[in-house]
């Protein structure tokens, strides 16, 4: 599946992918706002495809993202433990 995602990304320009990414994020926000779970699933699929394409185009490694996710989870956990949030 990833090969097809990348193949399709290579077909479009960087500007096109950026605009499509923004469009799909907007659609996800609308679906979440409406609490339309079926549409949320659809939009998460679209956003995930574009995330993978964006990461490929800008050479962002998944390990970089995981490291940042771990930090953010740790930081939030610390704030919860301290009663600050």
C-alpha positions in Angstrom: 0.0 0.0 0.0 2.8 2.4 0.9 4.3 2.0 -2.6 1.0 3.0 -4.2 0.7 6.0 -1.8 4.2 7.2 -2.8 3.5 6.5 -6.5 0.4 8.7 -6.5 2.3 11.4 -4.6 5.0 11.5 -7.2 2.2 12.2 -9.8 1.3 15.5 -8.2 3.3 18.6 -7.5 4.3 19.6 -4.0 1.9 22.6 -4.1 -0.9 20.2 -5.1 -0.2 17.9 -2.2 0.0 20.8 0.2 -3.3 22.2 -0.9 -4.9 18.7 -0.8 -3.5 18.1 2.7 -5.1 21.4 3.9 -8.4 20.5 2.2 -8.5 17.0 3.8 -7.6 18.4 7.3 -10.4 20.9 6.9 -12.8 18.1 6.1 -11.6 16.1 9.1 -12.2 19.1 11.3 -15.7 19.5 10.0 -16.5 15.8 10.5 -15.2 15.8 14.1 -17.2 19.0 14.8 -20.4 17.3 13.6 -19.5 14.1 15.5 -20.1 12.2 12.2 -18.1 9.1 13.0 -18.4 7.4 9.6 -17.2 10.6 7.9 -14.4 10.9 10.6 -13.2 7.4 9.5 -13.2 8.5 5.9 -11.3 11.7 6.5 -8.8 10.0 8.8 -8.0 7.6 5.9 -7.6 10.6 3.5 -5.4 12.5 6.0 -3.3 9.5 6.7 -2.5 9.0 3.0 -1.5 12.6 2.7 0.6 12.5 5.9 2.5 9.6 4.4 2.9 11.5 1.1 4.0 14.7 2.9 6.5 12.8 5.0 7.9 11.2 1.9 8.2 14.5 -0.1 9.9 16.3 2.8 12.0 13.3 3.9 10.5 13.1 7.4 11.4 9.8 9.0 8.7 8.1 11.1 11.3 7.8 13.9 11.4 11.6 14.1 7.7 11.7 14.6 7.7 8.9 17.1 10.4 10.7 19.2 8.2 13.8 19.2 5.1 11.9 20.1 6.9 10.2 23.0 8.1 13.6 24.3 4.6 15.1 24.0 3.0 12.1 25.8 5.7 12.3 28.5 5.2 16.1 29.0 1.4 15.7 29.2 1.8 12.8 31.7 4.0 15.0 33.9 1.5 17.8 33.8 -1.3 15.4 34.8 0.8 14.0 37.6 1.5 17.5 38.9 -2.2 18.4 38.7 -1.4 21.2 36.3 -3.9 20.1 33.8 
